[in-house]
Amino acid sequence: MKTHMSSTFVLLVTLLFAMQAQSAQTSQKVRIGYSTMSATTAPLWVAQDEGFLAKNGIDSELIFIPGPPIVIASLNRGDITLAMVGGATVLAGAAGGIDLKIIAAILNRVPHDFVVRPEVKRPQDLRGKRVGVTALGGTAWMAAMFALDQMGLNADKDQITLSSLGDQRLVSQALESGTIDAGLLTGTFSLRLKRLGFGFFGDIDRIQLLSGGIVVKERTLKSDTSLIRSLLHGLVAAHAFVINAKNKPRVLTTIMRRLGSNDKTIAEDGLEDLIRRTDRKPYPSAEGLKNIQRFMQLRNPKLANINVADLIDDTLLRGMDQAGRE
């Protein structure tokens, strides 16, 4: 019933704004940045490939930017209008004085698995070893911290090196080659390695951790609300499309094309993992931000002074939800 209501609300609102967009004379060019090359980005890819953004008057350009901090720097400079990044990156940007608002969240839980090489049998075997993440301070790094904490390990005390490798594909390759002993990977990559005999440690996928935030500058949200509303409508409609089982073949096609892979199994792994972890309605989780803050303030005491609720503005999303119920 909840799924049906969620889909109905998305459909009604999307149709309304699609009709408005069709009456417009020109589309507005918008650049959107993201830093994760895996199926967790599928709603963003589908928003463009299936025309949800175009129907809402958006001529979108999706830009893959390795490294979440670089995405936020691009957002701050005005090189992009909207970004999809994790809460850790948003908190770091806010601590640096950037006026950011999270208007939705595709993922509010840890999106990664803690994958270890076959010879790593127990958590204690990780002492003195190397763990790969996409970026230090990013969502994968945060997931690693949670996983180590669950296992009773401490990176400093147990001399565990967290290495920034820039991209999940590189983390996966480093694991296979033995360059690293463990790595944080989403289902697109982790489930394939599991079939090859690699192990999973920890039980972190249920932990609230805002990891797929839709982020804009507060100034842009205030000055160009209509544009941001149109963007959000397209993205929410795409999110509903992705998690609807009947659209699976088309979503898989998009994932494979974007990943540059003909391996349908990899795409299916990633999509299954995304659907398992995502919420039906993409409201940002304040608890997920607080969990991030708890770890990050150990490295950056300034973060303790941030009220994470101030980084969330789901007003537009709630307006869409209300319109869908009326």
C-alpha positions as CSV (number, residue, x, y, z in Angstrom):
1,M,0.0,0.0,0.0
2,K,2.8,2.4,0.9
3,T,4.5,1.7,-2.4
4,H,1.3,2.3,-4.3
5,M,0.7,5.6,-2.6
6,S,4.3,6.7,-3.2
7,S,4.1,5.8,-6.9
8,T,0.7,7.6,-7.2
9,F,2.1,10.8,-5.7
10,V,5.1,10.8,-8.0
11,L,3.0,10.1,-11.1
12,L,0.5,12.9,-10.4
13,V,3.1,15.5,-9.7
14,T,5.3,14.5,-12.6
15,L,2.4,14.7,-15.0
16,L,1.5,18.2,-13.8
17,F,4.9,19.6,-14.2
18,A,5.5,17.8,-17.5
19,M,2.5,19.6,-18.9
20,Q,3.8,22.9,-17.6
21,A,7.2,22.2,-19.1
22,Q,5.8,21.4,-22.5
23,S,4.2,24.8,-22.7
24,A,7.6,26.5,-22.1
25,Q,9.4,27.9,-25.1
26,T,12.9,26.8,-24.2
27,S,14.6,24.4,-21.8
28,Q,17.0,25.6,-19.2
29,K,20.5,24.2,-19.3
30,V,21.6,22.7,-16.0
31,R,24.8,20.9,-15.1
32,I,24.6,18.2,-12.5
33,G,27.6,16.7,-10.8
34,Y,28.1,13.3,-9.1
35,S,31.0,11.3,-7.8
36,T,29.9,7.6,-7.6
37,M,30.2,5.4,-10.7
38,S,27.9,2.6,-9.6
39,A,24.2,1.6,-9.7
40,T,23.5,3.9,-6.7
41,T,23.6,6.8,-9.3
42,A,20.9,5.1,-11.4
43,P,18.1,7.5,-10.5
44,L,20.2,10.4,-11.8
45,W,21.1,8.5,-15.0
46,V,17.5,7.5,-15.6
47,A,16.3,11.0,-15.0
48,Q,18.2,12.1,-18.1
49,D,18.0,8.9,-20.2
50,E,14.3,8.4,-19.8
51,G,13.5,12.1,-20.3
52,F,12.2,13.0,-16.8
53,L,14.3,16.1,-16.6
54,A,13.5,17.1,-20.2
55,K,9.8,16.8,-19.5
56,N,10.3,19.3,-16.7
57,G,12.0,21.8,-18.9
58,I,15.6,20.9,-18.0
59,D,18.3,20.4,-20.6
60,S,20.6,18.4,-18.3
61,E,24.3,17.7,-18.5
62,L,25.5,15.0,-16.1
63,I,29.1,15.3,-15.1
64,F,31.1,12.6,-13.4
65,I,33.6,14.2,-11.0
66,P,35.9,11.8,-9.2
67,G,36.2,12.9,-5.6
68,P,33.2,14.2,-3.6
69,P,35.0,17.3,-2.3
70,I,35.7,18.3,-5.9
71,V,31.9,18.0,-6.6
72,I,31.2,20.4,-3.7
73,A,33.9,22.8,-4.9
74,S,32.3,22.8,-8.4
75,L,28.9,23.5,-6.8
76,N,30.3,26.3,-4.8
77,R,31.9,27.9,-7.9
78,G,28.7,27.6,-9.8
79,D,30.2,25.2,-12.4
80,I,27.2,22.9,-11.5
81,T,23.8,23.7,-10.2
82,L,23.0,20.4,-8.4
83,A,25.0,17.6,-6.9
84,M,24.5,14.1,-5.7
85,V,26.9,13.4,-2.9
86,G,27.1,11.9,0.6
87,G,26.3,13.6,3.9
88,A,30.0,13.5,4.9
89,T,30.9,15.7,2.0
90,V,28.1,18.1,2.8
91,L,29.1,18.4,6.4
92,A,32.7,19.1,5.4
93,G,31.6,21.8,3.0
94,A,29.3,23.4,5.6
95,A,32.2,23.4,8.0
96,G,34.2,25.3,5.4
97,G,31.5,28.0,5.1
98,I,29.7,26.8,2.0
99,D,25.9,27.4,2.1
100,L,24.5,24.0,1.3
101,K,21.0,22.5,1.5
102,I,20.1,18.8,1.1
103,I,16.7,18.8,-0.6
104,A,16.2,15.0,-1.0
105,A,18.2,11.8,-0.5
106,I,18.2,8.7,-2.7
107,L,20.0,6.8,0.0
108,N,19.8,7.2,3.8
109,R,21.6,4.0,4.8
110,V,25.1,2.8,4.4
111,P,25.3,1.9,0.7
112,H,28.5,-0.2,0.9
113,D,29.7,-3.6,1.8
114,F,32.9,-4.1,3.7
115,V,34.7,-6.6,1.3
116,V,37.8,-8.5,2.3
117,R,40.2,-10.7,0.4
118,P,39.7,-14.5,0.8
119,E,42.8,-14.9,3.0
120,V,41.3,-12.4,5.5
121,K,39.3,-14.7,7.7
122,R,38.7,-12.7,10.9
123,P,38.4,-9.0,11.7
124,Q,41.7,-9.3,13.7
125,D,43.4,-10.2,10.4
126,L,42.9,-6.6,9.3
127,R,45.4,-5.2,11.8
128,G,48.3,-3.5,10.0
129,K,46.4,-3.9,6.7
130,R,45.2,-1.5,4.0
131,V,41.5,-0.7,3.3
132,G,40.5,1.1,0.1
133,V,37.8,3.8,-0.1
134,T,36.9,6.2,-2.9
135,A,37.9,9.4,-0.9
136,L,39.1,10.1,2.6
137,G,36.3,11.9,4.5
138,G,33.7,10.7,2.0
139,T,30.8,8.3,2.4
140,A,32.8,5.2,1.8
141,W,35.4,6.3,4.3
142,M,32.5,6.9,6.8
143,A,31.2,3.4,6.1
144,A,34.6,2.0,6.7
145,M,34.7,3.7,10.1
146,F,31.3,2.3,11.1
147,A,32.4,-1.2,10.0
148,L,35.6,-1.1,11.9
149,D,33.8,0.2,15.0
150,Q,31.3,-2.7,14.7
151,M,34.2,-5.2,14.5
152,G,35.9,-3.7,17.6
153,L,38.8,-2.3,15.6
154,N,40.3,1.2,15.4
155,A,42.1,2.5,12.4
156,D,44.8,4.3,14.5
157,K,45.2,1.8,17.3
158,D,45.2,-1.2,15.0
159,Q,47.4,0.5,12.3
160,I,44.8,0.1,9.6
161,T,45.6,2.3,6.6
162,L,42.6,3.9,4.8
163,S,43.6,4.7,1.3
164,S,41.8,7.0,-1.2
165,L,41.6,5.4,-4.6
166,G,39.2,7.8,-6.3
167,D,36.7,5.4,-7.9
168,Q,34.9,2.2,-7.0
169,R,36.1,0.5,-10.1
170,L,39.7,1.1,-8.9
171,V,38.8,-0.1,-5.4
172,S,37.5,-3.3,-6.9
173,Q,40.5,-3.8,-9.1
174,A,42.9,-3.2,-6.2
175,L,41.1,-5.8,-4.1
176,E,41.4,-8.4,-6.9
177,S,45.1,-7.7,-7.4
178,G,45.9,-7.7,-3.7
179,T,47.0,-4.1,-3.6
180,I,44.6,-3.6,-0.7
181,D,43.3,-6.2,1.8
182,A,39.7,-4.8,2.1
183,G,37.5,-2.2,0.4
184,L,34.2,-0.4,0.6
185,L,32.0,-1.3,-2.4
186,T,28.4,-1.0,-3.4
187,G,26.5,-4.0,-4.7
188,T,27.5,-3.3,-8.3
189,F,31.0,-4.5,-7.5
190,S,30.8,-6.2,-4.1
191,L,28.4,-9.0,-5.1
192,R,30.6,-10.1,-8.0
193,L,33.5,-10.4,-5.7
194,K,31.5,-12.3,-3.2
195,R,30.8,-14.9,-5.9
196,L,34.6,-15.1,-6.5
197,G,35.2,-16.0,-2.9
198,F,35.8,-12.6,-1.3
199,G,34.2,-12.2,2.2
200,F,31.9,-9.6,3.8
201,F,32.6,-8.3,7.3
202,G,30.2,-6.4,9.5
203,D,26.4,-5.7,9.3
204,I,26.4,-2.0,8.2
205,D,23.6,-1.8,5.6
206,R,20.9,-1.0,8.2
207,I,22.8,1.9,9.7
208,Q,21.3,5.3,9.0
209,L,23.9,7.2,7.0
210,L,22.8,9.9,4.5
211,S,24.8,8.8,1.5
212,G,23.0,9.8,-1.6
213,G,22.0,13.4,-1.0
214,I,20.6,15.7,-3.6
215,V,22.3,19.0,-2.8
216,V,22.1,22.6,-3.9
217,K,23.5,25.9,-2.7
218,E,21.1,27.7,-0.3
219,R,21.4,30.8,-2.4
220,T,20.3,29.0,-5.5
221,L,17.4,27.4,-3.7
222,K,16.1,30.8,-2.6
223,S,16.8,32.7,-5.8
224,D,15.8,30.1,-8.4
225,T,13.2,28.0,-6.6
226,S,11.2,27.2,-9.7
227,L,14.3,25.7,-11.4
228,I,15.1,23.6,-8.3
229,R,11.5,22.4,-8.1
230,S,11.6,21.3,-11.7
231,L,14.9,19.4,-11.1
232,L,13.5,17.8,-8.0
233,H,10.3,16.7,-9.9
234,G,12.4,15.0,-12.6
235,L,14.6,13.3,-10.1
236,V,11.8,12.0,-7.8
237,A,10.0,10.6,-10.9
238,A,13.1,8.9,-12.0
239,H,13.6,7.4,-8.5
240,A,10.1,6.0,-8.6
241,F,10.8,4.6,-12.1
242,V,14.0,2.8,-10.9
243,I,12.4,1.0,-8.0
244,N,9.4,-0.1,-10.0
245,A,10.0,-3.8,-10.9
246,K,8.3,-3.5,-14.3
247,N,10.9,-1.0,-15.4
248,K,13.8,-3.3,-14.6
249,P,14.9,-4.1,-18.2
250,R,15.2,-0.4,-19.1
251,V,17.0,0.5,-15.9
252,L,19.5,-2.3,-16.4
253,T,20.2,-1.0,-19.9
254,T,20.9,2.4,-18.5
255,I,23.2,1.1,-15.8
256,M,25.2,-1.1,-18.2
257,R,25.6,1.8,-20.7
258,R,26.7,4.3,-18.0
259,L,29.1,1.8,-16.5
260,G,30.5,0.8,-20.0
261,S,29.8,-2.8,-19.3
262,N,27.9,-5.6,-21.1
263,D,27.7,-7.7,-18.0
264,K,24.1,-7.8,-17.1
265,T,24.8,-9.6,-13.8
266,I,26.8,-6.6,-12.5
267,A,24.0,-4.3,-13.4
268,E,21.4,-6.6,-11.7
269,D,23.6,-6.8,-8.6
270,G,23.8,-3.1,-8.4
271,L,20.1,-2.5,-9.0
272,E,19.0,-5.1,-6.5
273,D,21.3,-3.6,-3.9
274,L,20.0,-0.1,-4.5
275,I,16.4,-1.2,-4.2
276,R,17.1,-3.1,-1.0
277,R,18.7,-0.1,0.7
278,T,16.6,2.9,-0.6
279,D,13.5,4.5,0.8
280,R,10.3,4.8,-1.2
281,K,10.1,8.5,-0.5
282,P,13.4,10.2,-0.7
283,Y,13.3,12.4,2.4
284,P,16.7,13.3,3.9
285,S,17.5,11.6,7.2
286,A,18.6,14.0,10.0
287,E,19.6,10.8,12.0
288,G,21.8,9.8,9.0
289,L,23.6,13.2,9.2
290,K,24.0,13.0,12.9
291,N,25.7,9.6,12.6
292,I,28.2,11.1,10.2
293,Q,28.8,14.1,12.4
294,R,29.6,11.8,15.4
295,F,32.6,10.3,13.5
296,M,33.7,13.3,11.6
297,Q,33.9,15.7,14.6
298,L,36.7,13.5,15.9
299,R,38.9,14.7,13.0
300,N,37.3,18.2,12.7
301,P,36.0,19.6,16.0
302,K,34.3,22.4,14.1
303,L,31.7,19.9,13.0
304,A,30.3,19.6,16.5
305,N,28.9,23.1,16.3
306,I,26.8,22.4,13.2
307,N,23.1,21.8,13.6
308,V,22.6,19.1,11.0
309,A,18.9,20.0,10.8
310,D,19.9,23.3,9.3
311,L,21.5,21.5,6.3
312,I,18.2,19.9,5.3
313,D,15.4,21.7,3.5
314,D,12.7,19.3,2.3
315,T,10.1,21.9,1.8
316,L,9.7,21.3,-1.9
317,L,9.6,17.6,-1.5
318,R,6.9,17.9,1.2
319,G,4.9,20.1,-1.1
320,M,5.1,17.5,-3.9
321,D,4.0,14.8,-1.4
322,Q,1.1,16.9,-0.2
323,A,0.0,17.6,-3.8
324,G,0.1,13.8,-4.5
325,R,-2.3,13.1,-1.6
326,E,-4.9,15.7,-2.6
